[in-house]
Amino acid sequence: MKRILTGAVMVACVATMAMAADTVVMPAKNGNVTFNHAAHNARLECKVCHGGGRPGKIDINKATAHRLCKGCHETKHGPTKCLDCHKK
């Protein structure tokens, strides 16, 4: 029974990763932000952005993006200037 449950959980995790969009475009007044999910997924664990629960869509707004994304970029030496992410 444990093997079946473990297998089912693994299949669900792989399916969730496969369904995640490779790129997500977030509209913004000062230029849209294109988020490369595949590139971030290759470097970070899902829980870094999605928290400890099951990965899913993040309801992102300006405050969340600046806290989560820019904060991480500052500590991991990613782009932090407005026009690095916002493209018109």
N, C-alpha and C positions, 0 to 999 in steps of 0.2 A: 504494500500500500504506500509506503514512504517513497518508493521509486516512482510510482505512478504520479504521486503528488509533486515530487521534485521535477519530474519530466514536464508536467503540465505548467508549473511555474516557469521553467526555463523557456518553454515554447511561448508563453505569454510575454515574457521579457523580450525575446527576439522579435516577436510580432510587433510589439510596441515600438522597438527601435526601428524596425523596417517601415512603420507607418509615419514616423516623424519626418517632417519636411526637411529637405536638405538646405533650403534657404527660405527665410521668412522676411517679407518686406513690411516694415512698420511705417505707416504714414506719419509725417510730422510737419509742422508749419515751416520749419527752417530746413527742410529737405528730408526725404525718406531715409530710413535706416534699413539697410539690408543685412540681416543676421545670417551668417553661415553656420547653420546648425551642425553640419557634418564636421566642419573644422573644429568647432568647440567640443563636439562629442569625442573627437579623436584625442583631445588633450585633457579633458575634465571628466569626472564622474558625474552622472546624471544628477545626483543629490546636491551638487554644488549650486545648481540653479533651481532645480525642481523640489528641493527639500528631501526629507527622508522617506516620504510616501511614494506611491506609484507615480512615475513620470507621466505628465500630461501637459496640456496647453497651459501656459502661464498667461494670466490676465495682466498684460503689460500696459503701463501708462508712463507718462513722463517721470513722475516721482520714482516709480518702481525701477524703470530703466536706468535712471541716473544713480540710484542707490545700489542696485544689484550689478548692473553691467559696468558702469564707470568705476564703481568701487573696486570691483574685481580687476578691471584693467589697470587701475593705479597700483594694486599690489602685485600683479603679474606682469607689469610693464607692457600692457597693451595700449592701443591708441586712446588718448584721453581728450584731445581737442575736438571741439564741436564738429568741424568740417572733416575730421578723420572718419566719422561715422555718418553724419548727415550729408547727403548728396542731393543737389538740386538737379 
